[in-house]
Amino acid sequence: MTRFTISISEYDDKAKALMEYLKTLDFITIEEMSANEYELSEEEFEAVNRGLKDIDEGRVYSDEEVKKRIRSKIESF
């Protein structure tokens, strides 16, 4: 089975109509999730903020630089 996630506004009439239609299809299972289920843990939130700070302060590497570093590490083994 393949799982898809769709976010639908509960205030949009077209979105509500779509949900009602989807509920009539026997091959679709709908699980409602509250916005709270998408919240980050304190640790995750802090990690994201550290990453954003690194970006702001220029502590980033280009894709090419990362590839070169990985290639160098592999070759050194």
Backbone bond lengths (Angstrom), bond angles and torsions (degrees), N, CA, C in turn:
res aa  C-N    CA-C-N  psi(-1)  N-CA   C-N-CA  omega(-1)  CA-C   N-CA-C  phi
1 M - - - 1.435 - - 1.529 108.69 -
2 T 1.297 116.84 141.01 1.462 122.65 175.69 1.511 107.82 -102.86
3 R 1.328 115.65 137.62 1.462 121.07 -179.38 1.519 109.39 -110.15
4 F 1.326 116.56 133.27 1.455 123.68 176.82 1.518 108.23 -120.40
5 T 1.305 116.54 149.55 1.455 121.34 175.22 1.514 108.29 -117.33
6 I 1.316 116.66 127.42 1.458 122.66 179.05 1.517 107.31 -126.29
7 S 1.313 116.52 129.41 1.462 120.41 175.94 1.519 108.26 -98.70
8 I 1.315 115.68 127.21 1.464 120.74 -177.62 1.515 108.81 -129.49
9 S 1.320 115.10 131.91 1.457 120.51 178.30 1.524 109.69 -70.91
10 E 1.304 115.35 129.69 1.460 119.47 178.82 1.520 112.13 -74.42
11 Y 1.330 117.09 -7.04 1.459 121.51 -177.34 1.522 112.72 -101.39
12 D 1.311 117.64 -5.91 1.461 122.36 -177.84 1.525 109.23 -94.85
13 D 1.324 117.17 122.30 1.468 121.39 -177.07 1.525 112.09 -63.04
14 K 1.326 117.57 -38.21 1.467 120.11 178.96 1.526 110.18 -66.21
15 A 1.324 116.79 -39.31 1.462 120.81 178.97 1.520 110.23 -64.76
16 K 1.331 116.52 -42.50 1.471 119.73 179.00 1.524 110.23 -63.95
17 A 1.331 117.41 -39.49 1.466 120.69 178.53 1.520 110.60 -64.25
18 L 1.326 116.36 -40.56 1.462 120.29 177.19 1.523 110.69 -61.32
19 M 1.325 117.49 -44.94 1.463 121.00 179.35 1.524 111.01 -61.14
20 E 1.304 116.73 -42.77 1.472 119.88 179.14 1.528 110.55 -61.99
21 Y 1.329 116.99 -39.83 1.453 120.32 177.29 1.526 110.71 -64.73
22 L 1.338 116.91 -47.47 1.460 120.39 -179.40 1.522 111.93 -58.75
23 K 1.324 116.58 -34.62 1.473 120.56 179.12 1.521 112.18 -64.62
24 T 1.330 117.63 -21.60 1.466 120.23 -179.54 1.526 112.46 -81.83
25 L 1.318 117.66 -13.00 1.464 121.48 -178.01 1.518 109.79 -86.58
26 D 1.330 115.61 125.83 1.467 119.63 -174.39 1.527 114.24 -74.53
27 F 1.321 118.22 -11.54 1.470 120.29 -179.29 1.526 112.70 -99.66
28 I 1.325 117.29 8.73 1.460 121.77 179.65 1.517 109.36 -118.01
29 T 1.321 115.42 132.62 1.462 121.93 174.62 1.521 107.26 -110.59
30 I 1.316 116.02 131.22 1.459 120.45 -178.36 1.515 109.18 -114.39
31 E 1.328 115.54 126.90 1.459 122.30 176.13 1.515 107.45 -119.50
32 E 1.307 116.92 119.28 1.457 119.68 178.12 1.517 109.47 -81.27
33 M 1.318 115.16 139.75 1.458 121.18 177.80 1.514 107.85 -129.57
34 S 1.289 116.14 135.84 1.456 119.60 177.69 1.524 109.65 -80.10
35 A 1.306 116.44 163.43 1.459 121.01 178.39 1.524 110.46 -61.08
36 N 1.330 117.61 -28.49 1.467 120.93 -179.51 1.520 112.12 -62.63
37 E 1.316 117.51 -27.35 1.458 120.37 -179.02 1.518 112.28 -70.92
38 Y 1.336 116.94 -13.65 1.452 121.19 178.86 1.517 111.98 -96.68
39 E 1.307 118.48 -2.35 1.452 121.14 -176.83 1.526 111.06 -70.82
40 L 1.324 114.74 146.31 1.454 120.74 178.67 1.517 110.26 -83.04
41 S 1.319 115.09 150.62 1.456 119.14 172.36 1.527 107.61 -71.46
42 E 1.321 116.87 165.95 1.460 120.97 179.01 1.527 110.26 -58.65
43 E 1.325 116.99 -41.51 1.467 121.70 179.86 1.531 110.98 -63.74
44 E 1.330 117.30 -43.51 1.461 121.13 178.81 1.527 110.85 -64.76
45 F 1.332 116.03 -42.48 1.454 121.67 179.32 1.529 110.58 -60.17
46 E 1.328 116.78 -44.66 1.462 121.23 179.11 1.525 111.28 -64.84
47 A 1.324 117.30 -38.78 1.465 121.17 178.84 1.530 110.63 -64.12
48 V 1.313 117.05 -42.03 1.463 120.32 177.19 1.520 110.20 -62.48
49 N 1.320 116.87 -44.69 1.465 119.88 179.37 1.521 112.14 -63.47
50 R 1.348 118.11 -37.46 1.470 120.49 175.84 1.522 110.13 -62.44
51 G 1.324 116.34 -42.33 1.459 120.56 178.54 1.520 112.20 -62.98
52 L 1.322 116.81 -42.06 1.465 120.46 177.88 1.521 111.38 -64.69
53 K 1.325 116.27 -37.76 1.466 120.38 177.91 1.532 109.94 -65.63
54 D 1.336 116.66 -41.60 1.468 120.43 176.82 1.526 110.44 -58.28
55 I 1.320 117.08 -42.90 1.468 120.74 178.85 1.517 109.99 -62.74
56 D 1.327 116.92 -48.24 1.469 121.36 -179.88 1.518 112.24 -58.62
57 E 1.324 116.71 -34.80 1.463 121.04 -176.13 1.530 112.73 -96.40
58 G 1.330 116.36 10.47 1.461 120.79 173.38 1.511 115.53 77.62
59 R 1.320 117.83 13.38 1.472 120.34 179.03 1.531 109.19 -88.57
60 V 1.322 114.92 69.19 1.464 121.28 -179.31 1.525 108.97 -134.67
61 Y 1.315 117.03 160.95 1.452 123.41 177.78 1.523 108.82 -125.38
62 S 1.318 115.53 141.74 1.463 119.53 176.25 1.528 109.05 -72.11
63 D 1.301 115.41 163.22 1.460 121.92 177.58 1.522 110.00 -58.32
64 E 1.318 116.66 -43.71 1.463 120.97 -179.77 1.524 111.59 -63.85
65 E 1.341 117.12 -40.79 1.460 120.22 -179.89 1.530 110.75 -65.23
66 V 1.311 116.98 -39.32 1.469 120.66 178.32 1.520 109.65 -63.66
67 K 1.334 116.46 -44.88 1.465 120.07 179.03 1.531 111.26 -60.43
68 K 1.351 117.06 -42.37 1.468 120.70 178.86 1.520 110.82 -62.90
69 R 1.336 116.82 -43.33 1.470 120.26 179.94 1.524 111.05 -63.38
70 I 1.315 116.71 -42.34 1.473 120.18 179.42 1.523 109.98 -64.99
71 R 1.338 116.11 -45.77 1.468 120.19 178.95 1.526 110.35 -58.03
72 S 1.312 116.37 -43.43 1.472 121.68 179.69 1.526 111.37 -62.04
73 K 1.323 116.30 -43.75 1.474 120.60 178.63 1.518 111.14 -61.94
74 I 1.333 115.83 -45.13 1.468 120.25 -179.53 1.531 110.44 -62.58
75 E 1.322 116.74 -44.30 1.454 120.48 -179.46 1.519 112.95 -65.76
76 S 1.348 116.43 -28.15 1.464 119.37 -179.62 1.529 112.57 -74.63
77 F 1.325 117.40 -14.70 1.463 120.45 177.92 1.492 108.55 -82.32
